Amino acid sequence: MMKENKQLLVIIHLSQFLDFITGIGGFVVPLIIWLLKKDEIYELDYHGKTILNFRISMFIYTLICIPFVFLFGVGILGFIILGFIYLIFPIVNAVRASNNQTPHYPLSIKFIK
């Protein structure tokens, strides 16, 4: 039987901000929580997959922006937009998780289904 744990769902979304402290913790910590608890906590499997798809997508978009900085300078605009998305949506989805709503991250590619 799966347990409901809204606090853990909120924590897994907010743990993405560990990137500001550790550099890669914002990917590693949600991955570890998802791998260890996805079969125990209700909805954690879906939230974890959503976060990991978002993080992988953001990494790819960041890589795409790099050459555009050197070629056209528009990559800087891309970095600003990605930064805004990266800062706002973990908070929005943490609130959604605490209210039993489905998380949604824009521009996410479904790598993990």
N, C-alpha and C positions, 0 to 999 in steps of 0.2 A: 504494500500500500504506500502510495506517495504522500509525502507531507507537503503542506503549503507553507512557504516561507517567503513572504513579501520582502522582508529585510534583506535576504540574500539576493533576491532579484534586483533590488535597488543597488546593493553593493556591487554586484557584477557590472552594472551599467556605469556606476561612478568610478570603478576601479580603472577605467580607461585613462583617467587623469594621472595615473602613476607614471605615464610617459614623461611628464614634466619633471619628475623626481629621478627616475631611473633610466629613462631613454627607451626601454622596451617593456617595462612592467605592465603597461597598459594593454599589451597583447598577451603576455605570458600569464598574468594573473587570471583574466577571464577564461583563458584556455584551460588552466589548471582547475579552476572552480567548475567549469563545464564538464571536463573529463571525469572529475571525482564525484560530482553530485547530480549529474543529469538524470540518472535513474532513480534518485531518491526524492528530489524536490519537484513538485508539480510545476510545469511550464518552464523549468530551467533549461531543458533541452532546446526548446524553441528560442528562448531569450539568448542563450549562449551561441547558437548557430547564427542568429541575427547579428550579434555583436561581432563575431569572428568574420562573417561575410562583409560587414561594414569596414572592419579594420583592414582586411586584405584589399578591399576595393579602394580605400583611401591611400594605401601604400602604392597601388598601381597608378592611381591618379596623380600622386605626388611624383612618381617617376616620369610620368608623361609630361608634367609641367616643367621639369628641369631643362630639357632642350629648348623649350619655348621661351625660357628666360634669356638664353643666349641668342636665339634666332630672331625673335620678334619683341621680346620684352613683355609679352602678354602673359607669360608664365607667372609673373609676379601677381597679376590679377587672379590667376588660378590658385596660387598659394593662399591669397587672402580669402577667397571664397571657401577653399578647403578648410582653412583655419577656423572660419566662422562655423561651418558645418560641424567640424570636429569639437568645437567648444560648446555649441548649443545643444546638439542632439543627444549626447549622453545624459545631460540634465533633463531634457524633455522626456526621454525614455525612462529615466529613473522615476520621474513623477508618474508616468503612465503605468509603470510596473507597480507602484504603490497603490494605484487606483484600479488594479486588475484589468488594465487595458493592454492591447497588443502593441508591442514596440514597432516603430517604423524608422528606419534610417534611409534617407534619400541617397540616390546614386549607388545603392548596394547591388552588387552582382552576386547571385546565389551560387557560390562555389560549393558550400556545404548544404546539402538538402535534408 
